[in-house]
């Protein structure tokens, strides 16, 4: 942005696919991007909720303001604004705002102790609130996919709407999501899935057998598949896109079937790969280009943490870090010979990481577009007063505090 206005010291920064927002220490905000030729200003902002194409803000007076693509959530419809005004007149207060790719869902706390909802944006992305959702609810959780909302109440009812017609599922205690599907663990420890079958909305026969014979305690997900875990029992089951970690290769499945999976195991994912690990085990499967194949030089012991961006994994183990997956998305740490920086062909970030006396944090960067026109990512390692960054969504280099 050229000719940026003078603002008080920045307090928070937010991003969309095509814009940014800065919230100042005086709680005013400026938002700009491709959706408008001039910046927008919002005063007395309590909290900002960015979505891909728009941002919604809860104001200190309880109101809601929006900026961005007017069709994709940047404008509140007349009907939804009337509902917001009515809820405010009855002493309702906005608590949080959730989003899909092109719609928002606001949750209002009411004096009764229950909650009411307001939606706006594209109807096929959940922007039209179903009549069944206009009554007061006791909400436990809200989970979103790319194009649908699921609201879970404290009575075990899961309500979903958006790209698919409204549907209700009962006896659900926890809900998870991939890009276009949901899966819930029932109160009896079974699994119910709904949504696009290609993205995990339908259990495979193997997953059905596993979830019917083992009490499922938790799920993890990639972009297009789910994994069911039964803590204290052996093995796991996956379903969804076979090329997106929905299929576990037989050799890895055999190892998993011989391993008791406890609550010490953690799950990390990229778009099309999953890593399941504890301090002395590391199981990886999925698309090789997304980190689904483990290189032979990656240790499988003394593991402290594994994280994923959209294309690659980064692991901290034995006071060092290891990366694998998409080479240009952070899956290879530049060492002056591999993954050469476009700015400096001799850049050796591996050496810089080794010079950190204490690796205190590892993190990831992702840049998505809804239609994957450009998908990039990277990683960073923090420690010893410096941050080492690499990947094609960030400038390779060492940045001192």
N, C-alpha and C positions, 0 to 999 in steps of 0.2 A: 504494500500500500504506500503510495507516495503522498507527501504532504500530510503525514499523520498528525492528528490534533494532539495538543499537549494534555496529558492526563496525569492525575496524581499517581504516585507509585503503584505499579501493578501488584495486585494481590494474588490473582489466579489467572491462568490462561487455559482456554478451551479450544478444541478444534473440531471441524466437520470435514467432509470430503473436499469441500470447495470454499472453506471460510474459517475465520477465527473469531474469538471473542476474548476481550481482556476485561477483567473485573478489577476495579481499583480499590485502594484501601478505604475510600469513602463509599464503597459499595455501589458505585455507578459502573455501567458497562458500555463498551463500544463493540459492535459486531459488524464485520465486513466480509465480503466474499463475492463470488461469481454471481450470486443471486440478485445483486443490486449494484448500481454504479456509485452510490454514496454510502458511507457508513451509517449505521443505525445506533441510536443511543437509548439506553434504558436506565432510569434512575431508581435508586433504593432497591437494589437487587438482593434478595435473600440467598438464592441458589440458582445456578444455571444447569440445564440438562441438555447436552448436545446430542443430536442425532446426525445421520449422514448428510441430510440436506437442509436442516433447520435446527434452531435452538429454541427451547422453551425456558422461561425464567419464572420462578416464584418470587413475587415482590414482598417487601417487608409489610405492606398493608394487606397481604393475603391474596392479592390479585395474581393473574397469570398473563404474561406477555410472550409473544413469539416473534421471531425474525427468521427469514430464510425463504426458500422456495415456497411460494404461497400454496401450490398444489400438493406439496409433499410434507405438509405439517407446519409451514411457516405462517399460516393464517387459520385462526379459529373460526369455524362456521358460526353462523348466526344462532342456530339451534344450540350448539355446544356452549356458546357464550351466555345464552339465556340460562342454561343449566348451571354454569359457573356462578352467575349472579344470584341465582336462587339459592344455591348452597351457601354462598357467602352471607346472604340475608338471614339464613337459619344458623348462623354462627359456625358454619363449617370452615375448616382451614385446610389448604392444600398441604399435604405431607410429603409427597414425592411424585415425580413424573417419569414414566417409563416410555420406551419407544421401540418400534420396529423400524424398518428401513424408511418408511414414508408415512408414519402415523405416530401420534402420542396418546398416552393414557395417564390421566391425572388421578391421584387418590386423595380424597378429602376425608379428614377425620371429623366426625360429627359429634355433637354433645352427647349423644346416646352411647358413645363408645364404639360404635360401628363405623364403617367406611362407605362412601359412595364414590362412584367413578364418573369421569368425563373423558370422552375420546374425540379426537379430530384428526384430519388428514385423509389419505386415500382409503376408501372403504375396503378395497381388496387387501390392504395391509393392516386392517383392524381399526381404521379411523371412524367407523360408525358403530356406536355402542348398541349391542343387541337389547331389545326390550327386556329380556330376561336378566340383564345386568344392571337395571336402573333402580332396583331396590337396594336397601342397606344390606351390607355384608360384614361378616367378621373375617377379615382377610388375614391369611397366614403368609402367603407369598405370591409374587407375580413373576412369571418367567416369560421371556419373549424369544421368538424365532425371528427370522428375517421378515416374515410377512404375517405373523399371528401373535396374539396375546393368549396366555393362559393364566387365569386367576385361581388360586387355591385357597379355599376357605378353611376355617378351623373345624368344620364338620366333615372334612375329607372329600369335599366336592371340588373337582377341577373343571372350570368353564373355559372353553377355547373358542375363539372366533378370529376371522381375518380372511385369508385366502380361501379357506374352507368354510362351509356353513357352521353356525353355532352348534356346539356339542357339549355334553356334560358327562363326566366320568366320576364314579363314586368310589368311596373307600380308598382314596389316594392320600398318602402321607408326605411325599416329596416328588417334585417335578423337575426334569432336566430337559434340555433342548439341543438339537443340532440346528442346522440352518433352516430346514423346512419341516421339522418333525419334533414331537415331544414324546417323552417316556416318563411314566410315573411308577414309583414303588407303592404297592398297595399296603393296607394295614396288616395284611396277612403275609407280607414278604414276597409277593409275586410281582410281576411287571406287566404293565399295560402300556402299549405304544399306539400313537395315532399321528396322522399327518402323512406326508409324502413317503411312500414305502422305500423309494430310492435313497432317502436320507434317514432311514431308521424308523419309519412309521409303522412297520410291520416286522414282528419278530421272525427270525428264521426258525426252522424246525429244531436245529441244534440249540439255539438260544431258548426256545420254548421248553425243551426237555430240561435244560440246566436250571432255568428259573422256576420250573414246576417242582424240582426235586431239591433245591437249595434255597434257604431263606435269604433273599437279596437284601443287603444292607445299604448299598450305594451303587450309583452308576457314574461313569465318566463318558465323555463324548468328544469326538472329533467333529469336523464340519459336517460329516455325512454318515456317522455311525455311532452306536452306543456300545458300551461294555458294561456287563453286569458283574458285580463283585459280591461274594458271600463271605464276609469276614469270618475267619476261623475255619473255613473249609478250603478244599483244594480246587484249583482251576478257576477260570473265568469264561464267560461267553460273550461273543460279539455278534452284532448284526447291523445291517444297513448296506452301504455301498461296498462291495467286495474290494474295490480298488482304493477305498478310503478308510481302511482299517476295519471294515465290517467282516472281513474274513481273517482268521488267525491261521498262519501256515502250520501244517501238521507237526513239524519239528518243534515249533514254539508252543503249540497247544499241548504236546506231550510233556514238555518241561513244566508248563503251568499246571497240568493235571497232577504232577508229582510234587507241587509246591503248595504249602498251606499259605493262603493269602490272609494276612492279618491287617489290623488297622494301622500298622506301621508302613504299609505300602501306600504310595501316592501315585497319582496319575497326572501326566502332562500330555498335551496334544498339539499337533499342527493341524492344517486343514485336512490332511489325508493320512495321518499316522498317529499312533498312540505309543507312549512310553509308560510302563508300569514298573515301579521300582521301590525298593527300600535300601537300607545302607549296604546290603550285600547281594542284591539281585537287580538286574536290569533286563526287562523284556521289552522289545521294540518290534512293531510290525506296521505294515501299511505300504504306501507308495514310496519307493526308494527316493524319488526326487523331492519328497516332503519329509525326509528323515526316517522313513520306515525300514531302513536296513542299517544295522549297527556295524560300523567299521571295526576291523580286528584290533586296531590300536586303542580303542576306547575301553577303559577299565570298567569292571563290573563289581567293584568293591569300594569301600570307604566313600560311598556316595552321600553327599550332603543335600543336593538339590538338582532338579532337572526342570527346565522351563522350555516352552516352545514359542516361536512366533508362527507366522502363517506357513513357512516353508522349511524350518530347520529347528533343531534342538540345541540347547546349551546346557552343559552339566558342570557342576562344581563337585570335585572329588579330590581327596588327598592334597588339599591346598593348591589346586590347579583347576583350570577350566578346559573343557573339551567341547568342540562343536562338530555337528554333522547334519547333512541334509542338503538343501539347495545352496550351491556354492556362492551364488551372488546374493543370497538372502541371509547371509550370516553363518552358513554352514561350514565355512572355512575361515580360520583366523589368519589374516595376512602375516606372512613371515619374511617378506622380501623376495620370495620365490613363487609362492602360491597366492592366489586371490590378490593379484597385484592391484594396488590402489590406482585409480585413474589420475590421482594428483601426484603421487610419489611412488614410483616403481620399486624403490628400495625400502619402503615402509615395513618395519618389522614390529607388528603389534604383539606377536607372541612373546618377543623379548620384553616389551613394555609390561605385559601382564606378569611375566616372571619377576619383574623388578618390584611389583607391588608387594610390600611386606605383609599386608593383611588384606585378603579379598573379603570385603564386608558385604558385597551385594552383587548379584547378577540380575540383568533385566533384559527385556526385549522391546523391539519396535515393530509395529505393523502399519502398513498403509494399504487399505483395501479400496476397491471401487465395487459398487453393488454388482456390476456385471463383469468384474475381473478384467477390465480393460488394461489395468496395470496393477500388479500386486507385487509389493516389495516389502523387505523387512531387514532387520538387523538386530544386533545385541550390544550390550555394554557390560563392562566389569568395573566396579567401583572399589577403591581402596587406596590407602596411603596418600590421601589428598589429591587423587587424580581419578579421572574416568577414561577408560579405554573403550572406543566405539568403533564398530565396523558393520558393513552391510550396505545394500544399495538404497536404503532409505535414510542413511545418516552419513555425514562425512567421516571417512576413516581418519583416526588420529587419536592422540593423547591430549586430554584437556585437563589442565590443572585447576584446582579450586581457586 
